[in-house]
């Protein structure tokens, strides 16, 4: 009928509380519909709303069973064709997913919960293992960069931040060394956002070598 328009959903209904830096990757076409996306440490699925509703093949894991139950309910609503087993209660260092099966791996605000260097390395390598050659690794994690001497060292690369939280903190040299050791290539320069001198978050986007 003339004059009718298709209703447009509000942005929050389409995208949920998505990480703005992940939204940037979507806008640039790096994460395209039809791709197999694995969310490594998905939490309650804050970054999955758009992906589930727009033709992506979504998988996820989290060490918190309640979080996975929440994601399974979200997927049942937005993408009922996806098996519940796509979303598994398991830690990143002991994933049961196969090697090199995902086009994209997301790691948003999870690696900074590592207990020490060994745990951090195991979490990174567990997440990296499931990524296909040529695939995209998108990571956001807490950083020391830009905070000077404010973070108080607690040992094992863990720090007490000015905002009162305790985190495993990376810095630019560590991320650059990891990129090389993993056999990856930076797709974007490292970007670190400083929040009022209280905490800092770095965005690390890497292409896995073919």
C-alpha positions in Angstrom: 0.0 0.0 0.0 1.4 3.4 -1.0 2.9 5.4 1.8 3.6 2.5 4.1 7.2 2.1 5.4 8.8 -0.8 7.0 9.2 -0.3 10.8 12.8 0.2 11.9 13.8 -1.3 15.2 15.6 0.9 17.7 19.4 0.6 17.6 19.5 -1.0 21.0 17.0 -3.7 19.9 19.1 -4.5 16.8 22.6 -4.4 18.4 22.1 -4.8 22.2 24.9 -3.4 24.4 27.6 -4.2 21.8 31.2 -3.1 22.3 31.6 0.0 20.2 34.9 -1.2 18.9 33.3 -4.4 17.7 30.6 -2.4 16.1 33.4 -0.6 14.2 34.6 -3.9 12.8 31.1 -4.7 11.6 30.8 -1.3 9.9 34.0 -2.0 8.0 32.7 -5.3 6.7 35.3 -7.4 8.4 32.7 -9.6 10.1 30.2 -10.5 7.4 26.9 -12.4 7.5 27.4 -16.1 7.0 30.7 -16.1 8.9 31.3 -18.6 11.7 31.8 -16.4 14.8 33.1 -17.8 18.1 32.7 -15.6 21.3 35.5 -16.7 23.7 34.2 -15.7 27.1 30.8 -14.5 26.0 29.3 -13.6 29.3 25.5 -13.1 29.0 25.9 -12.4 25.3 26.2 -8.6 25.1 28.0 -8.8 21.8 25.9 -11.5 20.2 22.5 -9.8 19.8 23.1 -8.5 16.3 25.1 -11.6 15.2 22.4 -14.0 16.2 19.7 -12.0 14.5 21.5 -11.4 11.2 22.6 -14.7 9.6 25.9 -15.4 11.4 26.8 -18.9 12.6 27.4 -18.2 16.2 29.3 -20.3 18.8 30.4 -19.3 22.3 32.0 -20.5 25.5 32.2 -19.2 29.1 33.4 -20.5 32.4 30.2 -19.3 34.0 27.4 -21.7 33.6 24.7 -19.1 34.3 26.1 -16.9 31.6 25.9 -19.8 29.1 22.3 -20.6 30.1 21.5 -16.9 29.4 23.1 -17.1 25.9 21.3 -20.3 25.1 18.0 -18.5 25.9 19.0 -15.5 23.8 19.9 -17.8 20.9 16.6 -19.7 21.2 14.8 -16.4 20.7 16.9 -14.8 18.0 18.3 -17.8 16.1 16.3 -20.9 17.1 17.9 -22.9 14.3 21.2 -22.9 16.1 21.9 -26.0 18.4 22.1 -25.3 22.1 25.5 -27.2 22.0 27.0 -24.2 20.1 27.1 -22.5 23.5 29.2 -24.4 26.0 30.1 -24.0 29.7 33.9 -24.4 29.6 37.0 -22.4 30.3 39.0 -20.9 27.4 42.1 -22.9 28.2 40.2 -26.2 27.9 37.8 -25.6 25.0 36.2 -28.7 23.3 35.6 -26.9 20.0 37.8 -28.2 17.1 40.9 -26.5 15.8 40.6 -23.8 13.1 36.8 -23.9 12.8 35.9 -20.2 13.2 36.2 -17.3 10.8 36.2 -14.8 13.7 37.1 -15.1 17.4 35.8 -12.4 19.8 37.5 -11.9 23.1 35.8 -8.9 24.8 36.8 -8.0 28.4 37.8 -11.5 29.5 41.5 -12.1 29.3 42.2 -9.5 32.0 40.7 -12.0 34.5 43.8 -14.2 34.1 45.4 -15.3 37.4 49.0 -15.1 36.1 51.2 -15.3 33.0 50.6 -19.0 32.5 46.8 -18.6 32.8 46.8 -15.7 30.4 48.9 -17.5 27.8 46.6 -20.6 28.1 43.5 -18.4 27.6 45.0 -16.7 24.6 46.2 -19.8 22.9 43.0 -21.7 23.6 41.0 -18.9 21.9 43.5 -18.6 19.0 43.5 -22.4 18.4 39.9 -22.4 17.2 40.5 -19.6 14.6 41.0 -20.5 11.0 44.1 -19.4 9.1 43.3 -16.0 7.6 40.7 -15.5 10.4 40.1 -12.4 12.5 40.9 -12.2 16.2 39.2 -9.2 17.9 40.2 -8.6 21.5 39.5 -5.9 24.2 41.3 -6.2 27.5 42.6 -4.1 30.4 46.0 -2.4 29.9 48.6 -0.5 31.8 49.2 1.9 28.9 48.5 5.5 29.7 48.0 5.0 33.5 51.6 5.7 34.6 52.4 4.4 38.1 48.8 4.5 39.3 48.1 0.7 39.1 49.5 -1.0 42.2 51.3 -4.2 41.5 49.9 -7.3 43.3 52.3 -9.9 41.6 51.9 -12.1 38.6 51.1 -9.1 36.4 48.0 -8.4 38.4 47.3 -4.9 39.6 45.0 -2.9 41.7 43.5 -0.2 39.5 42.5 3.3 40.7 38.9 2.3 40.3 39.3 -0.5 42.9 39.3 -3.4 40.5 42.0 -6.1 40.3 43.1 -7.1 36.8 45.8 -8.8 34.8 47.2 -5.9 32.8 48.9 -6.1 29.4 50.9 -3.3 27.7 51.9 -2.5 24.1 55.2 -4.5 24.1 53.4 -7.6 25.4 50.7 -7.4 22.7 53.2 -6.8 19.9 55.3 -9.8 21.1 52.2 -12.0 21.3 51.1 -11.0 17.8 54.5 -12.1 16.5 54.6 -15.3 18.6 51.1 -16.3 17.4 52.0 -15.8 13.8 49.5 -13.0 13.3 49.4 -9.5 11.7 47.9 -6.4 13.3 44.9 -5.2 11.2 44.7 -2.0 13.2 47.2 0.0 15.3 46.8 -0.8 18.9 44.2 1.5 20.5 44.0 2.2 24.2 41.1 4.1 25.8 41.8 5.7 29.2 38.7 6.3 31.4 39.3 9.3 33.6 42.6 7.9 34.8 40.9 5.1 36.5 41.4 2.2 34.0 42.5 1.6 30.5 41.3 -0.8 27.8 43.3 -1.8 24.7 41.8 -3.0 21.4 43.9 -5.6 19.7 42.8 -6.8 16.2 44.9 -9.5 14.5 44.7 -11.5 11.3 45.9 -15.1 11.6 48.5 -16.0 9.0 47.1 -18.2 6.2 
